[in-house]
């Protein structure tokens, strides 16, 4: 086994790696260094591992690997001694021995997107964590985080550091599951590839906005801002929270690898869907928040759902899907209007509270509207809130669906 510096190990394996890896490291006792091997595990189950290794490096105490019991690592005994291996000089971001005041310090890698959850409103979360664990928490600024600076915890005992790191990990786990931590990516079917459909969507928006003023359009909660951009018209197959580049790359690789299974699910045959009518999500049309074009529930839609299930299973196996999304029933729909986009709040920003609109007349007019039949040629890993030059969501990767075979030309007689 190769001997590598701690700094390289901590940089190489980031929290929530989706791959099952063989992790290894060093134990230290005085000037002697010990090496250990650990059985394979999913890093998603071992959020605390990276921070524990950093602390171990700084405290210079030999510990049995079972100390990392919060992960799914199997128990292992301290291995044989590695002779005459010098201690690797630490980098400032990794931490070190106790300072002149006798305080111990531990460094943790935390993605900058989680800092706001560690601080809390008015700093209350940070204050409570420090009080509960008797430590001080130094949270880097977003700029410092981009430069590679770690979160630093200082306390008078190793137990205090351990408790604080456990609480930090708990807060991050809770944040990931929280609605306040938004989905960043999704697996999508880009319908905006079809010019005829785009024209239909634009015509729909124009018609709705030009309804007779006597219908009281403004009083019905309808305005231009709640219509989706026609260039982003799509079907959503799976929502994802990918908060760093490694996770995005893992998802892109996963999509690529699942291509053969998707084609197998589709039996190598082209896929088409039919869009017909409109409907509102969750109930009362008079108080609608989402209006969508419906995918006709025929055999073709069933084939798409089957292919989507294959994709979801692959992403779940890779540890990239939130627990609540793993068994969620897929509702195929193409959103036309959504109140989360409503502008007009303070300083032109979106309203903090969603304001519904009355979709009764729209649904009556478009209940049997024929949007058309369209070939599904590809599926994308799309990034939310970021757009490519064609106006569609930025594609992090894409795979093709089976193509329609070219018609053979018959010779002239």
Phi and psi in degrees as a GROMACS rama.xvg file:
@    title "Ramachandran Plot"
@    xaxis  label "Phi"
@    yaxis  label "Psi"
@TYPE xy
-75.7309  145.44  UNK-2
-96.0027  123.246  UNK-3
-126.401  152.297  UNK-4
-64.6137  152.851  UNK-5
-58.2453  -40.9785  UNK-6
-58.2784  -36.9931  UNK-7
-70.9637  -39.9017  UNK-8
-63.4446  -43.8791  UNK-9
-68.3295  -31.7324  UNK-10
-75.2936  -32.2331  UNK-11
-74.6962  -43.2137  UNK-12
-106.771  102.935  UNK-13
-91.2526  164.011  UNK-14
-60.7418  139.708  UNK-15
68.1487  33.9988  UNK-16
-58.3437  138.312  UNK-17
-86.2559  -7.43354  UNK-18
-94.4166  150.108  UNK-19
-82.4862  121.45  UNK-20
-123.682  161.912  UNK-21
-99.7268  107.116  UNK-22
-95.4943  145.475  UNK-23
-146.286  163.792  UNK-24
-171.224  -157.931  UNK-25
-130.13  146.884  UNK-26
-107.02  148.851  UNK-27
-127.647  146.245  UNK-28
-148.454  105.857  UNK-29
64.3919  -127.602  UNK-30
-94.0183  -2.00544  UNK-31
-90.3333  147.414  UNK-32
-121.85  136.555  UNK-33
-116.5  147.655  UNK-34
-111.826  147.252  UNK-35
-138.297  154.683  UNK-36
-116.035  145.893  UNK-37
-124.139  148.45  UNK-38
-68.7289  162.64  UNK-39
-63.0636  149.483  UNK-40
-157.43  163.853  UNK-41
-90.1002  123.432  UNK-42
-63.6422  -22.0284  UNK-43
-60.8079  -27.8156  UNK-44
-88.719  -3.8281  UNK-45
-127.733  56.4407  UNK-46
-55.6307  -33.7798  UNK-47
-79.8273  -11.9289  UNK-48
-59.0049  -48.1925  UNK-49
-62.4002  -43.0564  UNK-50
-68.7748  -34.9067  UNK-51
-65.0098  -40.4941  UNK-52
-63.6924  -39.5262  UNK-53
-63.8987  -41.9217  UNK-54
-65.003  -42.0402  UNK-55
-58.4936  -41.7291  UNK-56
-60.3015  -39.7742  UNK-57
-80.8136  -36.8176  UNK-58
-76.2906  -17.0469  UNK-59
54.7046  44.3482  UNK-60
-120.933  134.526  UNK-61
-75.3848  127.323  UNK-62
-134.474  149.394  UNK-63
-71.9906  147.352  UNK-64
-61.5455  -21.9072  UNK-65
-66.3526  -10.5125  UNK-66
-60.3259  -28.2103  UNK-67
-86.7212  46.1732  UNK-68
-69.7112  -13.3276  UNK-69
-74.9653  -9.90105  UNK-70
-96.5531  179.542  UNK-71
-94.0632  15.534  UNK-72
-66.6672  142.142  UNK-73
-74.5321  154.026  UNK-74
-65.2681  146.773  UNK-75
-150.164  147.847  UNK-76
-89.3163  152.633  UNK-77
-57.3468  127.904  UNK-78
-76.4392  -176.033  UNK-79
-66.0858  156.194  UNK-80
-71.2694  141.762  UNK-81
-98.1563  115.556  UNK-82
-75.2499  137.823  UNK-83
54.9273  35.6358  UNK-84
-96.0427  114.534  UNK-85
-70.0013  150.256  UNK-86
-65.8326  137.513  UNK-87
-76.45  131.764  UNK-88
-64.9269  129.252  UNK-89
-74.6907  153.235  UNK-90
-89.533  156.355  UNK-91
-58.2498  -30.5351  UNK-92
-76.6598  -9.88394  UNK-93
-97.2455  -22.5181  UNK-94
103.263  -175.985  UNK-95
-166.718  -151.014  UNK-96
-77.5121  177.892  UNK-97
-64.1758  149.365  UNK-98
-83.7582  -174.04  UNK-99
-62.7717  -27.0211  UNK-100
-83.6441  0.522963  UNK-101
83.78  11.2248  UNK-102
-86.2374  140.777  UNK-103
-92.4639  151.706  UNK-104
-132.779  149.252  UNK-105
-135.269  141.334  UNK-106
-109.493  139.68  UNK-107
-128.441  136.488  UNK-108
-81.9222  123.29  UNK-109
-134.98  129.045  UNK-110
-61.9375  140.121  UNK-111
-58.9425  -26.385  UNK-112
-65.5704  -14.9766  UNK-113
-95.8084  -6.04846  UNK-114
-59.742  -40.1419  UNK-115
-63.4836  -29.7993  UNK-116
-74.7572  -32.4957  UNK-117
-73.5349  -30.9817  UNK-118
-79.5844  -49.031  UNK-119
79.1413  168.136  UNK-120
-63.1576  121.998  UNK-121
66.9419  15.0113  UNK-122
81.0639  11.6909  UNK-123
-67.2441  -38.1716  UNK-124
-65.3557  -44.6625  UNK-125
-61.6054  -43.8504  UNK-126
-62.9007  -42.8828  UNK-127
-67.5232  -40.6533  UNK-128
-62.2904  -44.3914  UNK-129
-64.0122  -39.4364  UNK-130
-70.1383  -42.3873  UNK-131
-67.0202  -33.8934  UNK-132
-108.484  -3.33225  UNK-133
58.8612  49.4971  UNK-134
-133.16  170.733  UNK-135
-114.253  140.587  UNK-136
-115.094  123.616  UNK-137
-109.405  103.656  UNK-138
-97.8656  121.065  UNK-139
-67.88  155.863  UNK-140
-72.4723  161.632  UNK-141
-54.0073  -37.8707  UNK-142
-65.5202  -43.4073  UNK-143
-65.709  -35.4676  UNK-144
-63.9741  -40.2706  UNK-145
-63.5969  -26.9225  UNK-146
-86.0075  2.8239  UNK-147
94.5894  12.5733  UNK-148
-77.2043  137.801  UNK-149
-91.8123  159.331  UNK-150
-71.0569  134.653  UNK-151
-117.97  132.299  UNK-152
-116.041  131.525  UNK-153
-122.524  136.692  UNK-154
-159.318  173.873  UNK-155
-87.71  -12.5388  UNK-156
-143.477  158.829  UNK-157
-64.5143  -35.0566  UNK-158
-62.0048  -40.5316  UNK-159
-63.8332  -41.4621  UNK-160
-63.2233  -44.6571  UNK-161
-60.6845  -44.6841  UNK-162
-62.7099  -41.6619  UNK-163
-65.5694  -43.4321  UNK-164
-64.1535  -37.4384  UNK-165
-62.448  -42.0586  UNK-166
-67.6684  -38.4728  UNK-167
-59.8958  -46.3075  UNK-168
-62.7332  -37.8742  UNK-169
-64.0528  -43.2126  UNK-170
-62.4639  -41.8211  UNK-171
-65.1697  -43.7549  UNK-172
-59.3094  -43.2447  UNK-173
-66.1429  -38.6014  UNK-174
-63.0545  -42.4246  UNK-175
-59.7414  -37.8643  UNK-176
-82.7676  -9.54327  UNK-177
-79.2176  145.147  UNK-178
-62.4401  -23.874  UNK-179
-68.2453  -19.3042  UNK-180
-98.4112  98.7402  UNK-181
-72.0417  155.954  UNK-182
-63.8553  136.87  UNK-183
-104.649  -25.8722  UNK-184
-139.193  168.088  UNK-185
-158.512  156.656  UNK-186
-91.6549  122.894  UNK-187
-129.71  155.386  UNK-188
-106.037  109.416  UNK-189
-75.378  107.213  UNK-190
-84.0785  -14.704  UNK-191
-68.4037  -4.07258  UNK-192
-73.1484  -13.8485  UNK-193
-102.334  105.895  UNK-194
-55.9064  -40.1078  UNK-195
-62.6519  -40.1174  UNK-196
-68.1286  -38.6532  UNK-197
-60.9411  -41.3901  UNK-198
-63.2323  -37.537  UNK-199
-65.6591  -40.4063  UNK-200
-66.5037  -42.2814  UNK-201
-63.7551  -39.8218  UNK-202
-64.4979  -38.6244  UNK-203
-60.7266  -47.8176  UNK-204
-60.6465  -43.9229  UNK-205
-64.1101  -43.8293  UNK-206
-63.2104  -45.1991  UNK-207
-63.5508  -42.2371  UNK-208
-71.4924  -20.009  UNK-209
-101.206  12.2699  UNK-210
-53.106  148.652  UNK-211
-49.9966  130.96  UNK-212
-55.7142  -24.4197  UNK-213
-65.9922  -16.953  UNK-214
-77.9205  -5.05221  UNK-215
68.9941  50.1202  UNK-216
-53.0699  -51.0685  UNK-217
-63.8962  -31.8652  UNK-218
-75.5081  -13.7214  UNK-219
-90.9522  2.35414  UNK-220
80.0759  17.5408  UNK-221
-101.149  125.792  UNK-222
-146.588  169.131  UNK-223
-58.619  -31.5807  UNK-224
-68.0151  -21.1224  UNK-225
-89.0209  -2.88796  UNK-226
-81.9524  138.117  UNK-227
-71.4661  152.319  UNK-228
-67.0359  129.629  UNK-229
-61.8011  -26.541  UNK-230
-73.9138  -8.43989  UNK-231
-108.853  10.6488  UNK-232
-59.2023  129.245  UNK-233
-161.413  170.591  UNK-234
-110.82  139.825  UNK-235
-100.745  128.662  UNK-236
-101.949  -31.9344  UNK-237
-161.912  133.795  UNK-238
-97.5372  144.46  UNK-239
-137.775  149.335  UNK-240
-114.656  103.267  UNK-241
-122.614  100.421  UNK-242
-99.7396  3.13777  UNK-243
-147.561  169.724  UNK-244
-63.4304  -33.6249  UNK-245
-63.5912  -43.4223  UNK-246
-65.2756  -39.658  UNK-247
-61.9366  -43.1898  UNK-248
-65.6849  -39.717  UNK-249
-60.7843  -40.8923  UNK-250
-67.759  -40.4082  UNK-251
-62.9025  -42.4142  UNK-252
-65.2838  -40.3828  UNK-253
-61.6787  -43.3496  UNK-254
-62.3701  -41.0246  UNK-255
-64.7776  -42.7943  UNK-256
-68.9666  -25.6793  UNK-257
-84.8998  -4.35247  UNK-258
-50.716  -50.1907  UNK-259
-59.1842  -38.2916  UNK-260
-67.456  -36.259  UNK-261
-65.8542  -45.0919  UNK-262
-64.0451  -35.2685  UNK-263
-65.4293  -41.1841  UNK-264
-63.6927  -31.7924  UNK-265
-89.282  0.915152  UNK-266
56.7868  29.6394  UNK-267
68.8118  9.3535  UNK-268
-102.214  147.277  UNK-269
-59.8027  154.127  UNK-270
-120.722  132.348  UNK-271
-128.437  149.627  UNK-272
-126.669  155.818  UNK-273
-118.072  129.096  UNK-274
-103.281  127.495  UNK-275
-146.613  133.751  UNK-276
72.864  -178.494  UNK-277
-134.412  158.313  UNK-278
-154.262  163.753  UNK-279
-111.616  149.956  UNK-280
-81.9842  131.816  UNK-281
60.114  62.787  UNK-282
101.562  -126.391  UNK-283
-66.8157  115.037  UNK-284
-62.129  -25.1202  UNK-285
-73.633  -17.1215  UNK-286
-131.93  56.3363  UNK-287
-81.7222  149.827  UNK-288
-118.085  -29.9879  UNK-289
-133.841  126.031  UNK-290
-117.84  136.124  UNK-291
-141.06  158.249  UNK-292
-84.3524  132.637  UNK-293
-89.4177  141.868  UNK-294
-86.9515  122.233  UNK-295
-60.5989  125.785  UNK-296
-77.8558  74.013  UNK-297
-113.368  -168.841  UNK-298
-61.6212  -36.7774  UNK-299
-64.9412  -41.5851  UNK-300
-62.8174  -38.2953  UNK-301
-62.2384  -37.7185  UNK-302
-65.0504  -40.5294  UNK-303
-64.5041  -40.9531  UNK-304
-62.5625  -39.5758  UNK-305
-63.0815  -43.6607  UNK-306
-64.9659  -38.0864  UNK-307
-64.0863  -39.0914  UNK-308
-61.9426  -37.8919  UNK-309
-62.6944  -42.9172  UNK-310
-64.7706  -45.8721  UNK-311
-61.2071  -41.9012  UNK-312
-62.3232  -41.0741  UNK-313
-65.2149  -43.3469  UNK-314
-68.7344  -34.0523  UNK-315
-66.8692  -44.2184  UNK-316
-60.9411  -30.4624  UNK-317
-83.472  0.638593  UNK-318
74.1109  29.629  UNK-319
-108.964  1.22279  UNK-320
-115.566  134.201  UNK-321
-62.0418  147.763  UNK-322
-53.3576  -44.2616  UNK-323
-70.267  -18.5376  UNK-324
-92.5327  -9.53278  UNK-325
-70.3725  -30.1546  UNK-326
-118.072  13.0658  UNK-327
-71.3734  136.094  UNK-328
-72.5696  129.999  UNK-329
-79.2862  127.346  UNK-330
-110.326  105.454  UNK-331
-71.9688  119.67  UNK-332
-159.072  153.844  UNK-333
-117.44  108.327  UNK-334
-68.157  133.05  UNK-335
-106.007  -37.0472  UNK-336
-139.938  141.38  UNK-337
-151.09  122.906  UNK-338
-74.0457  -9.91484  UNK-339
-65.5948  -18.6869  UNK-340
-90.8833  -2.35141  UNK-341
-60.3255  126.212  UNK-342
-102.607  169.364  UNK-343
117.051  5.08987  UNK-344
-77.0413  -156  UNK-345
-61.5497  130.915  UNK-346
56.7891  31.1698  UNK-347
76.7457  5.82747  UNK-348
-80.7797  171.331  UNK-349
-70.496  150.415  UNK-350
-68.4259  143.469  UNK-351
-69.2818  -33.84  UNK-352
-109.933  133.475  UNK-353
-68.7076  135.06  UNK-354
-109.843  120.861  UNK-355
-72.9501  170.835  UNK-356
-132.966  159.67  UNK-357
-91.0043  110.341  UNK-358
-101.424  11.1587  UNK-359
-57.6847  -50.9673  UNK-360
-68.1733  -36.5237  UNK-361
-63.8541  -45.0054  UNK-362
-66.6616  -34.7029  UNK-363
-66.4227  -40.683  UNK-364
-73.3416  -34.7475  UNK-365
-112.519  14.6605  UNK-366
-63.0744  -27.2366  UNK-367
-118.51  20.296  UNK-368
-65.1511  133.238  UNK-369
-94.3601  109.019  UNK-370
-84.1967  -24.4238  UNK-371
118.837  175.36  UNK-372
-112.188  133.775  UNK-373
-136.947  140.261  UNK-374
-77.3454  132.444  UNK-375
-93.9253  110.664  UNK-376
-101.436  -19.7464  UNK-377
-161.386  162.744  UNK-378
-129.645  140.8  UNK-379
-116.317  150.539  UNK-380
-94.0052  106.612  UNK-381
-106.597  147.111  UNK-382
-101.579  128.621  UNK-383
-71.8481  148.023  UNK-384
68.8867  4.09538  UNK-385
-128.275  140.502  UNK-386
-130.973  146.414  UNK-387
-80.3981  175.233  UNK-388
-63.5793  -23.4162  UNK-389
-83.4546  1.2845  UNK-390
92.5077  -12.4549  UNK-391
-84.4385  163.859  UNK-392
-57.4775  144.086  UNK-393
-58.0629  129.226  UNK-394
-91.7371  120.707  UNK-395
-87.6428  -20.9754  UNK-396
-176.301  162.545  UNK-397
-153.77  156.171  UNK-398
-132.916  150.888  UNK-399
-84.4993  150.481  UNK-400
-95.3055  163.502  UNK-401
-53.883  136.893  UNK-402
-88.6374  157.107  UNK-403
-74.9996  124.89  UNK-404
-64.7052  142.068  UNK-405
-66.0146  140.236  UNK-406
-71.7342  131.043  UNK-407
-68.7862  135.263  UNK-408
-81.3072  130.854  UNK-409
-90.8176  135.044  UNK-410
-66.0069  146.367  UNK-411
-67.2706  141.281  UNK-412
